[in-house]
Amino acid sequence: MPAKSRFTRLDAFTKTVEDARVRTTSGGIVTIASLLIVLYLVWGEWADYRRVIVLPELIVDKGRGEKMEIHLNISFPRVPCELLSLDVMDVSGEQQTGVMHGVSKVRLSPAAEGGAVIDVKALDLHSQDDVAMHLDPDYCGGCYGATAPPNAIKAGCCNTCEEVREAYASVSWAFGRGENVEQCEREHYGERLDSQRKEGCRIEGGLRVNKVVGNFHIAPGRSFSNGNMHVHDLNNYFESPVEGGHTFTHEIHQLRFGPLLPEEVTKNLGNSMPWTNHHLNPLDSTTQATDDPAYNYMYFVKVVSTSYFPLGSQRGLLTALADSDLIPLGSHGRSADGSIETHQYSVTSHKRSLGGGSDAAEGHKERLHARGGIPGVFFSYDISPMKVVNREQRSKSFVGFLTGVCAVIGGTLTVAAAIDRGVYEGATRIKKLHQR
């Protein structure tokens, strides 16, 4: 038997001769309609194949020895910059007292005058502006019984008012307005402080901390350690000539842990995005007001590590970059392929008067507060052991796309053939009935 006849017996697609085929108008209409439907459904399959979705995954955070950036922008309309200090501490034993890198103090005009920006100064200890250039090169200012700070401009000396203040803080002495201190009188520290009494201040910038449980706070006066206690020199804060005194009314414009998600990412993904910058930073645009100078605000933050991997990113590269200490402040957590290592957080807040008492005025007589403490705004953050990984991927593979196209073509043509057959048979029977 010839090879051709063997394959002929296996043919599942039998053909009819041309003379046995019947072409109808209804068949042509059904054919055109089925082709249009096929094109529309194939386009839908292609769009679905090109669509990028984000799949969230919850895993255990196995990172060790990592760093984390905190970016803040907080306004205090009733406390001058000269009185505010920012302190950061963590449970690993690292205490960064009076953070000086990556943060700026922005002097604001009084709220009654609009709160406009007066001056911006980076928290950079011993900048050239603080050096008294007119002093004799051999001049060595006294520290008035305190120990000279180790980072003094001239070893063993206190040549500026700032160095005297730091020396006092190192031995847990209150400083006050610097009366009878040569350096402070020369720099007119008391006059400068009085001239800023009615001003406000905005603390903005970023700082890099160990990724462990810790806290940072903004409080009045220079901070120092007294035994095992962290305290502040509050004399200048409470002894204010301003009517009503200073208070810690504040507005949190922004507080985030890690970089923001790029706007183009949220715009491209639209409603498919499981989390947005608003969900990441629930404290943004938060305002708290008080007329009590001795008032304390505490925010308890639960930080959850969150990774975002765009389509085609290399996960290992992000891990390598996250462990580097050479990354500039503000670039931590980003990689060249678009991967982002950031953090979400949830928060609960607590506020109380340092004079103690209850919250009867707010309808909570059962809520009692202890006496004492430091006025200011305190943020205590805890690190969650879980991590959220958001990974971009195609909604279907290319094989899935081809399978969908085949299903569309086959299904549409099968249904179209059934419709055409039904119309043809119906028209034939009606014609026969009319011929009788």
C-alpha positions in Angstrom: 0.0 0.0 0.0 1.5 3.4 -0.9 2.6 5.7 2.0 0.0 8.3 0.9 -2.9 6.0 1.4 -1.8 5.1 4.9 -2.0 8.7 6.0 -5.2 9.2 4.1 -6.9 6.7 6.4 -5.8 8.8 9.4 -7.2 12.1 8.1 -9.7 13.6 10.6 -10.5 16.6 8.4 -12.4 15.1 5.5 -13.1 17.4 2.6 -16.0 17.9 0.3 -15.8 18.5 -3.4 -16.4 22.1 -4.6 -19.6 21.1 -6.4 -21.1 19.9 -3.1 -20.5 23.2 -1.3 -23.4 25.6 -0.9 -22.6 29.3 -0.3 -25.3 31.5 1.2 -25.8 35.2 2.1 -26.4 34.3 5.7 -23.2 32.2 5.8 -21.2 35.3 4.5 -22.7 37.5 7.3 -21.9 34.9 10.0 -18.4 34.6 8.6 -17.7 38.3 8.7 -19.2 38.6 12.2 -17.2 35.6 13.5 -14.0 37.1 12.1 -14.7 40.4 13.9 -15.4 38.6 17.1 -12.1 36.6 16.7 -10.1 39.8 16.2 -11.7 41.4 19.3 -11.2 38.4 21.5 -7.6 37.9 20.3 -6.9 41.6 21.1 -8.3 41.0 24.6 -6.0 38.0 25.0 -3.0 40.1 23.9 -3.9 43.0 26.3 -4.3 40.5 29.1 -0.9 39.0 28.3 0.7 42.4 28.4 -1.0 43.4 31.7 1.3 43.5 34.7 0.0 42.5 38.1 1.5 42.8 41.6 1.5 39.6 43.7 1.9 40.3 47.4 3.7 37.7 49.5 4.2 37.5 53.3 7.5 36.0 54.4 9.7 36.0 57.5 12.2 38.8 57.5 15.6 37.2 57.7 17.7 40.3 57.3 20.5 40.9 59.8 22.5 44.0 60.6 20.5 46.2 58.2 20.1 50.0 58.3 16.9 51.9 57.9 16.3 55.5 56.8 13.8 57.8 58.6 12.6 60.8 56.7 10.6 63.4 58.6 9.1 66.9 58.0 7.5 68.3 61.1 6.5 71.9 62.0 6.4 73.4 65.4 4.7 76.8 65.1 5.2 77.7 68.8 8.8 76.6 69.5 11.9 78.4 68.1 14.6 76.3 66.4 17.1 77.5 69.0 15.4 75.4 71.6 14.7 72.2 69.7 16.9 69.1 69.6 16.5 65.8 67.8 17.8 62.6 69.6 17.8 59.1 68.3 18.4 55.9 70.4 18.0 52.2 69.8 18.2 49.1 71.9 21.5 48.0 70.3 23.2 50.6 72.5 23.8 53.2 69.8 22.7 56.6 71.0 22.9 59.5 68.6 22.4 62.5 70.7 21.6 65.8 68.9 21.6 64.4 65.4 23.7 66.6 63.2 23.7 65.0 59.8 21.0 64.9 57.1 18.5 67.1 59.1 17.8 70.8 58.7 16.1 73.3 61.0 13.9 75.8 59.2 13.1 79.0 61.0 9.5 80.0 60.6 7.9 83.4 61.2 5.2 83.5 63.9 1.9 81.8 62.9 0.1 85.1 63.1 2.4 86.4 60.4 1.8 83.5 58.1 4.6 81.1 59.2 6.9 81.9 56.3 10.4 80.5 56.0 13.0 82.8 57.5 16.2 80.8 57.3 17.3 77.2 56.8 20.3 75.7 58.6 21.6 72.2 58.5 22.3 70.5 61.8 26.0 70.3 61.1 28.1 70.7 64.2 31.1 73.1 63.9 30.2 74.5 60.5 32.3 77.4 59.3 29.6 79.8 60.4 30.2 78.7 64.1 33.9 79.4 64.0 35.0 82.7 65.5 37.5 83.7 62.8 38.5 86.9 64.7 39.9 85.0 67.7 43.6 84.7 68.4 45.0 81.4 67.0 46.4 80.7 70.5 43.0 81.4 72.2 41.7 78.6 74.4 38.3 79.3 76.0 37.5 77.8 79.3 34.7 75.2 79.8 33.8 76.6 83.3 34.6 73.4 85.2 33.2 71.0 82.6 35.1 68.7 80.4 35.8 70.0 76.9 33.9 68.0 74.2 36.0 65.5 72.3 35.0 67.0 68.9 36.0 70.6 69.9 37.6 72.8 67.3 40.6 73.1 69.5 41.3 70.1 71.7 40.8 70.7 75.4 39.1 74.1 74.8 35.6 75.6 74.5 36.0 78.3 72.0 32.4 78.7 71.1 29.1 78.9 73.1 28.0 75.7 71.4 31.1 73.9 72.8 30.4 75.2 76.3 26.8 74.0 76.0 28.0 70.6 74.9 30.6 70.5 77.7 27.8 71.3 80.3 25.6 68.5 78.8 28.5 66.0 79.0 28.6 66.4 82.8 24.7 66.7 83.2 24.7 70.4 84.1 21.9 72.8 83.2 23.1 75.6 80.9 20.4 78.3 80.8 20.9 81.5 78.8 24.7 81.5 79.1 24.9 84.4 81.5 28.5 85.2 82.6 29.8 82.8 79.9 32.3 84.7 77.8 31.8 82.8 74.6 28.0 83.1 74.8 28.1 86.8 75.6 30.5 87.3 72.7 28.1 85.5 70.4 25.0 87.1 71.9 23.4 83.8 72.5 20.8 85.1 75.0 19.9 88.0 72.7 19.6 85.6 69.7 17.4 83.3 71.7 15.1 86.1 72.8 14.8 87.4 69.3 13.5 84.0 68.1 11.1 83.4 71.0 7.9 84.0 68.9 9.2 82.1 65.9 8.3 78.5 64.9 10.5 75.8 63.5 10.3 73.0 61.0 12.5 69.9 61.4 13.1 68.2 58.0 15.5 65.7 56.5 16.6 62.2 57.0 18.7 60.0 59.3 20.0 56.5 59.0 19.5 54.2 62.0 20.0 50.5 62.8 17.0 48.4 61.9 16.2 47.5 65.4 13.7 48.6 68.0 14.4 52.2 68.9 13.0 55.7 69.3 13.6 59.3 68.2 12.2 62.4 69.8 12.1 66.1 69.3 12.3 68.0 72.7 13.4 71.3 74.0 16.9 72.0 75.2 20.2 70.1 74.9 20.0 66.5 76.0 22.3 64.7 78.3 22.5 61.5 80.4 22.0 61.7 84.2 22.8 58.2 85.5 20.7 55.9 83.5 18.2 58.6 82.5 18.0 60.6 79.3 17.1 64.2 80.3 16.9 67.6 78.7 17.9 71.1 79.9 14.4 72.7 80.0 15.2 76.0 81.7 15.0 78.1 78.5 11.9 76.3 77.4 9.8 77.0 80.6 11.3 80.4 81.4 9.8 82.0 78.3 8.9 85.7 78.2 6.3 84.9 75.5 2.7 85.1 76.7 1.3 81.6 77.0 4.8 80.1 76.7 6.0 77.6 74.2 3.9 74.5 73.4 4.4 71.5 71.3 1.6 72.1 68.9 2.8 70.4 65.7 2.0 69.2 62.3 3.5 66.1 60.7 3.8 66.9 57.0 5.6 63.7 56.3 7.0 60.7 58.2 8.2 57.7 56.4 10.6 54.8 56.9 12.5 54.3 53.6 12.0 55.6 50.1 8.7 56.5 48.5 7.2 54.4 45.8 7.8 56.3 42.5 4.7 58.1 41.2 5.0 56.5 37.8 4.7 53.1 39.3 1.4 53.8 41.1 0.2 55.6 38.0 0.9 52.7 35.7 -0.5 50.1 37.9 -3.6 52.0 38.9 -6.1 50.0 41.0 -4.1 46.8 40.8 -1.6 48.2 43.3 -2.2 46.5 46.7 -0.5 49.4 48.6 0.2 53.1 48.0 2.2 55.8 49.6 -0.8 56.8 51.7 -1.0 53.3 53.1 2.8 53.4 53.8 2.7 56.7 55.8 -0.5 57.0 57.8 0.9 59.9 59.9 1.3 62.3 56.9 -0.7 65.5 57.4 -1.4 64.8 61.1 -2.0 67.9 63.3 -2.0 68.1 67.1 -2.6 71.2 69.1 -2.3 72.1 72.8 -2.0 75.3 74.9 -0.1 73.5 77.7 3.7 73.9 77.7 4.1 70.8 79.7 2.6 68.3 77.2 3.9 65.1 75.8 2.9 63.3 72.5 3.9 59.7 71.9 3.5 57.8 68.7 4.0 54.0 68.8 4.9 52.8 65.3 5.0 49.2 64.1 7.3 49.1 61.1 6.9 46.3 58.4 9.6 45.8 55.9 8.2 46.0 52.3 10.0 45.1 49.1 8.9 46.0 45.6 10.4 44.1 42.6 9.4 45.4 39.1 9.2 43.2 36.1 12.6 41.8 35.2 14.4 43.0 38.4 17.3 41.2 40.0 16.5 40.5 43.6 20.1 39.8 44.6 21.3 43.2 43.6 18.9 44.9 46.0 20.1 42.8 48.9 23.7 43.7 48.1 23.0 47.4 48.0 20.9 47.3 51.2 24.0 46.2 53.1 26.3 48.9 51.9 27.2 51.9 54.1 28.5 53.8 51.1 25.0 54.8 49.8 24.3 58.5 50.1 21.5 59.5 52.5 18.2 59.4 50.7 19.3 56.7 48.2 19.1 53.8 50.6 16.8 51.0 49.5 16.8 51.8 45.8 18.6 49.9 43.0 19.4 50.6 39.4 16.8 48.1 38.1 13.9 49.8 40.0 13.7 47.5 43.0 12.8 49.3 46.2 13.3 48.2 49.8 11.0 50.4 52.0 8.7 50.1 55.0 5.1 50.3 55.8 3.9 51.2 59.3 0.9 51.3 61.5 0.7 53.7 64.4 -1.1 54.3 67.7 -0.8 57.6 69.6 -0.9 58.8 73.1 -0.8 62.3 74.6 -0.8 63.5 78.2 -0.1 66.5 80.4 3.1 66.2 82.4 1.1 67.5 85.4 -0.8 64.2 85.5 -4.6 63.8 86.0 -7.2 62.2 83.9 -8.8 62.7 80.5 -12.2 63.8 82.0 -12.3 66.8 79.7 -12.3 64.4 76.7 -14.9 62.1 78.3 -12.5 59.5 79.6 -12.4 59.8 83.4 -11.0 56.3 83.8 -7.8 57.2 81.9 -5.3 58.4 84.5 -1.8 59.9 83.7 1.3 59.9 85.8 3.2 63.1 86.6 6.6 64.0 85.2 8.4 63.5 82.0 9.8 65.6 79.2 7.6 67.8 76.9 8.0 67.0 73.3 7.1 64.7 70.5 8.3 61.1 70.8 8.3 58.3 68.2 8.9 54.8 69.4 9.3 52.2 66.6 9.2 48.5 66.7 10.3 46.2 63.8 7.9 43.4 62.7 9.4 40.0 62.1 7.4 39.6 58.9 8.1 41.1 55.5 5.8 41.9 52.6 7.2 41.2 49.2 5.4 42.8 46.2 6.5 41.3 42.9 5.5 42.4 39.4 4.8 39.7 36.8 2.7 39.0 33.7 -0.8 38.0 34.3 -0.2 34.9 32.0 2.7 33.3 30.2 3.3 33.4 26.4 2.2 29.8 26.2 -1.0 30.7 28.0 -1.5 33.5 25.5 -1.2 31.1 22.5 -3.5 28.7 24.2 -6.1 31.4 24.7 -5.8 32.5 21.1 -6.4 28.9 19.9 -9.3 28.6 22.2 -10.8 31.9 20.9 -10.4 30.9 17.2 -11.6 27.3 17.6 -14.6 28.2 19.9 -15.7 31.1 17.8 -15.6 29.2 14.5 -17.4 26.2 16.1 -20.2 28.4 17.4 -20.4 30.3 14.1 -20.6 26.9 12.2 -23.5 25.8 14.4 -25.3 29.1 13.9 -24.8 29.0 10.1 -26.0 25.4 10.0 -29.1 26.3 12.0 -29.9 29.3 9.8 -29.4 27.2 6.6 -31.5 24.3 7.8 -34.3 26.7 8.9 -34.3 28.6 5.6 -34.4 25.3 3.7 -37.4 24.0 5.6 -39.3 27.2 5.3 -38.7 27.2 1.6 -40.0 23.7 1.3 -43.2 24.6 3.2 -43.8 27.5 0.8 -43.4 25.2 -2.2 -46.3 22.9 -1.2 
